[in-house]
Amino acid sequence: MVVPPEPDRHSGAFTIKAMRAFDGDAMTGPVSVTVADGLIVAVEAARPNDGARAIVLPDDVVLAPGFIDLQVNGGGGTLLNDDPSVACVGRIAAAHRRFGTTGLLPTLITDAAEKMAELAMAAPAILAIPGVLGFHLEGPFINPARKGIHPEAHIRRPEPCDLDLLAQFGRLGRSMVTLAPEMTGPGFVAALSAAGLRVSLGHSDATSAEVLEALAQGASGVTHMFNAMSQLTPRQAGLVGTALVDPRVHAGLICDGLHVDPIAIRLAFRALGAERLMLVSDAMPSAGGDGGGFTLHGRAISLVEGRLTDAGGTLAGAHLTMIEAVRNAVELMGATLPEALTMASLTPARFLGFDDQLGRIAPGYRASLVAFDSHWRVARTWIDGA
């Protein structure tokens, strides 16, 4: 596997002092976190004088592992589907970094096969952008009955050549594919898993039996829990019911109070816990941008009272940032702050296989960090110490 190249790092050591910190396991503080060459080298009780390069955070600011967002369609006024290039992803990453995201998967939703190939060509260079951990291909192998905003004209079943193209992403960072298992042939999920991809189930009308078969083949995720998937009914568990009880599942959740009712949000949290539930933004260009509308596959998307929809009222991604998702997890889900921060960092890191590098403030971990205040305003971020 080819991991993202290491970005430029500060060669000199510096220290961050915080009265309050979440280290990935518990709240602590006051602490002194020493960073050198992009890594955390020491975490100690704060000392009165940590040297000239000490960064002293205000008393009401919490230092935490940086947020990891597995589903980022756009941001800063730009959409990956419109321009799968280094420049576009750079703008998206910069926009979300202002809101605490230090690791992300740029997400390409269902599109023409040529668009996926275009992204694959640019992918090695895109991985050099600080914070880009891999890619998320959401479609096109989904069920038209659960398509949501995805364009039906580009939804299709996979062909042998698709496996070769997807395998390229399996060698590029830690990438994932969202698909409907009932729309793929025998062994397709297993082949993607063997190629190094995380397979997530979504935009699917699968029965519980089809979900269980996909999990047996190596699928491990569920994309935007509750949305665009078969529901739990008295005689059919569907994707929702199976995901809630199967310990192999990590599930993403759009915690904006619009995509999922707060009662269902709390249900998912009680069933999955902070160890298996992951906060995602599903962000569109309006996030971190001017808040205006945009065009998606020729359809005008409007932002009204926080909700992004087309003319027919279909939700089109989310106007959400990760710091807002963390706040909502506390206020709507009933999670504690440590639990919310776990769902925003360590749990997605574990899903991607990065939990030995990201998601904790501990010696040897990458210094990808966020500092935010009691009003949920991000004060500062670091990616690999920069």
HELIX and SHEET records of a PDB file:
HELIX    1   1 LEU A   80  ASP A   82  5                                   3    
HELIX    2   2 VAL A   86  ARG A   97  1                                  12    
HELIX    3   3 ALA A  113  ILE A  126  1                                  14    
HELIX    4   4 PRO A  144  ARG A  146  5                                   3    
HELIX    5   5 GLU A  152  HIS A  154  5                                   3    
HELIX    6   6 PRO A  160  GLY A  170  1                                  11    
HELIX    7   7 PRO A  181  MET A  183  5                                   3    
HELIX    8   8 PHE A  188  ALA A  194  1                                   7    
HELIX    9   9 SER A  208  ALA A  216  1                                   9    
HELIX   10  10 GLY A  238  VAL A  245  1                                   8    
HELIX   11  11 PRO A  262  LEU A  272  1                                  11    
HELIX   12  12 MET A  322  ASN A  328  1                                   7    
HELIX   13  13 ALA A  329  MET A  333  3                                   5    
HELIX   14  14 LEU A  337  ALA A  344  1                                   8    
HELIX   15  15 LEU A  346  LEU A  352  1                                   7    
SHEET    1   A 4 LEU A  39  ALA A  45  0                                        
SHEET    2   A 4 VAL A  31  ALA A  36 -1                                        
SHEET    3   A 4 PHE A  14  ALA A  18 -1                                        
SHEET    4   A 4 ALA A  54  VAL A  56  1                                        
SHEET    1   B 5 MET A  27  THR A  28  0                                        
SHEET    2   B 5 ARG A  20  PHE A  22 -1                                        
SHEET    3   B 5 VAL A  62  PRO A  65  1                                        
SHEET    4   B 5 LEU A 369  PHE A 372 -1                                        
SHEET    5   B 5 VAL A 378  TRP A 382 -1                                        
SHEET    1   C 8 PHE A  67  VAL A  72  0                                        
SHEET    2   C 8 THR A 101  ILE A 109  1                                        
SHEET    3   C 8 HIS A 136  GLU A 138  1                                        
SHEET    4   C 8 MET A 176  LEU A 179  1                                        
SHEET    5   C 8 ARG A 198  LEU A 201  1                                        
SHEET    6   C 8 GLY A 221  VAL A 222  1                                        
SHEET    7   C 8 HIS A 250  ILE A 254  1                                        
SHEET    8   C 8 LEU A 277  VAL A 280  1                                        
SHEET    1   D 2 GLY A  74  GLY A  75  0                                        
SHEET    2   D 2 THR A  78  LEU A  79 -1                                        
SHEET    1   E 3 PHE A 294  LEU A 296  0                                        
SHEET    2   E 3 ARG A 299  VAL A 304 -1                                        
SHEET    3   E 3 ARG A 307  THR A 309 -1                                        
END                                                                             
